[in-house]
Amino acid sequence: VVHDPRLVSWVSPTVLAEAAFRDIGDSESDCSFPRNKLVESQPKTRPRPEGMYHCEFCAYSSRNLSHVTKHERTHTGEKPFRCSVCKRAFAVSGNLQIHMRTHTGEKPFSCDVCQKAFARNHYLMIHKRVHTGEKPYQYL
């Protein structure tokens, strides 16, 4: 087992699920976290000859360096984006932007039937089922 101080000592199920994320269309290999050996460190300044960037910790690869950088945070636990109000930290800047709506009260997604507003589009999609009667799950 390789000991690397950049790796977190405990990984939540959510982080494990994120680490298993596959960058569809960019990689023929997927992340197999945790792994006993670290993949040989690759330069971050340019892709390998085949045009791919590779995770330092697993077999994940992508043509997009920013995808690999975000993915590697699932291994390291790095959260460089911090809320200026409550100090909560995030690995992805977009998640911080969504989180800020909890402080500002911004609700940019509204129902076209009843005008109820939501901070996240996903919450609006769930709400719309009230009007359509859709039941996406089969109950036993």
C-alpha positions as CSV (number, residue, x, y, z in Angstrom):
1,V,0.0,0.0,0.0
2,V,1.3,3.4,-0.9
3,H,1.0,6.1,1.7
4,D,0.4,9.5,0.3
5,P,-0.3,12.5,2.7
6,R,-2.4,14.1,0.0
7,L,-5.0,11.3,0.4
8,V,-7.8,11.6,2.9
9,S,-7.7,8.9,5.6
10,W,-11.5,8.3,5.5
11,V,-13.7,8.7,2.5
12,S,-17.5,9.1,2.7
13,P,-19.8,7.0,0.5
14,T,-20.7,10.2,-1.4
15,V,-17.0,10.8,-2.2
16,L,-16.6,7.1,-3.2
17,A,-19.5,7.4,-5.6
18,E,-18.1,10.6,-7.1
19,A,-14.7,8.8,-7.5
20,A,-16.4,6.1,-9.5
21,F,-17.7,8.8,-11.9
22,R,-16.8,8.1,-15.5
23,D,-16.1,11.0,-17.8
24,I,-18.3,9.6,-20.7
25,G,-16.8,10.3,-24.1
26,D,-13.4,11.2,-22.7
27,S,-12.0,8.0,-21.3
28,E,-12.0,4.4,-21.9
29,S,-10.9,3.7,-18.4
30,D,-12.9,4.4,-15.3
31,C,-11.8,5.2,-11.7
32,S,-11.2,2.2,-9.6
33,F,-10.8,3.9,-6.2
34,P,-9.3,2.8,-3.8
35,R,-6.3,1.4,-5.5
36,N,-3.3,-0.2,-3.9
37,K,-0.7,1.6,-6.1
38,L,-0.7,5.2,-7.3
39,V,-0.6,5.7,-11.0
40,E,2.7,7.1,-12.1
41,S,2.6,10.9,-11.8
42,Q,2.0,12.6,-15.1
43,P,2.8,16.2,-16.1
44,K,-0.1,18.5,-15.8
45,T,1.1,21.0,-18.3
46,R,0.2,19.1,-21.4
47,P,-1.6,15.9,-22.3
48,R,0.1,12.6,-23.0
49,P,0.7,11.9,-26.7
50,E,-2.7,10.3,-27.0
51,G,-4.3,13.6,-25.9
52,M,-5.4,12.5,-22.4
53,Y,-4.8,13.8,-18.9
54,H,-4.7,11.1,-16.2
55,C,-5.6,11.1,-12.5
56,E,-2.5,10.7,-10.3
57,F,-4.4,8.2,-8.0
58,C,-6.4,5.9,-10.3
59,A,-7.1,5.0,-13.9
60,Y,-9.5,7.9,-14.6
61,S,-8.5,10.0,-17.6
62,S,-10.0,12.8,-19.7
63,R,-9.1,15.1,-22.6
64,N,-10.0,18.0,-20.3
65,L,-7.5,18.9,-17.6
66,S,-10.1,20.7,-15.4
67,H,-12.2,17.4,-15.3
68,V,-9.1,15.5,-14.0
69,T,-8.4,18.3,-11.5
70,K,-11.9,18.2,-10.1
71,H,-11.8,14.4,-10.1
72,E,-8.6,14.3,-8.1
73,R,-10.2,16.2,-5.4
74,T,-12.4,13.2,-4.7
75,H,-9.2,11.4,-3.6
76,T,-7.5,14.3,-1.8
77,G,-10.5,15.8,-0.1
78,E,-9.3,19.3,-1.3
79,K,-12.1,21.9,-1.1
80,P,-10.6,25.2,-2.3
81,F,-13.9,27.1,-2.7
82,R,-15.0,28.6,0.7
83,C,-18.3,30.4,1.5
84,S,-17.5,33.9,2.8
85,V,-20.6,33.8,5.0
86,C,-20.5,30.5,6.8
87,K,-17.1,29.2,5.9
88,R,-18.4,25.9,4.4
89,A,-16.0,24.6,1.7
90,F,-16.6,23.0,-1.7
91,A,-14.5,21.1,-4.2
92,V,-16.3,22.6,-7.2
93,S,-16.9,26.3,-7.6
94,G,-20.4,25.7,-9.1
95,N,-21.5,24.0,-5.8
96,L,-20.4,27.1,-3.9
97,Q,-22.5,29.3,-6.2
98,I,-25.5,27.1,-5.6
99,H,-24.8,27.1,-1.9
100,M,-24.7,31.0,-1.8
101,R,-28.5,30.9,-2.6
102,T,-29.1,29.7,0.9
103,H,-27.7,33.0,2.2
104,T,-29.2,35.3,-0.5
105,G,-32.6,33.7,-0.7
106,E,-32.3,33.6,-4.5
107,K,-34.7,31.2,-6.1
108,P,-34.3,31.5,-9.9
109,F,-36.4,28.5,-10.9
110,S,-40.1,28.9,-10.8
111,C,-43.1,26.7,-11.6
112,D,-45.0,27.8,-14.7
113,V,-48.2,26.5,-13.2
114,C,-48.3,27.9,-9.6
115,Q,-45.2,30.3,-9.6
116,K,-43.6,28.6,-6.6
117,A,-39.9,29.3,-6.7
118,F,-36.9,27.1,-6.0
119,A,-33.2,27.5,-5.5
120,R,-32.3,24.5,-7.6
121,N,-33.8,23.3,-10.8
122,H,-33.9,19.7,-9.5
123,Y,-36.3,20.8,-6.8
124,L,-38.5,22.4,-9.4
125,M,-38.6,19.2,-11.4
126,I,-39.7,17.2,-8.3
127,H,-42.3,19.8,-7.5
128,K,-43.8,19.7,-11.0
129,R,-44.9,16.1,-10.3
130,V,-47.6,17.7,-8.0
131,H,-49.2,19.1,-11.1
132,T,-48.7,16.2,-13.5
133,G,-49.4,13.4,-11.2
134,E,-46.3,11.6,-12.3
135,K,-45.1,8.9,-10.0
136,P,-41.5,8.0,-11.0
137,Y,-41.2,5.2,-8.5
138,Q,-43.1,2.0,-8.3
139,Y,-44.1,1.2,-4.8
140,L,-44.5,-2.4,-3.7
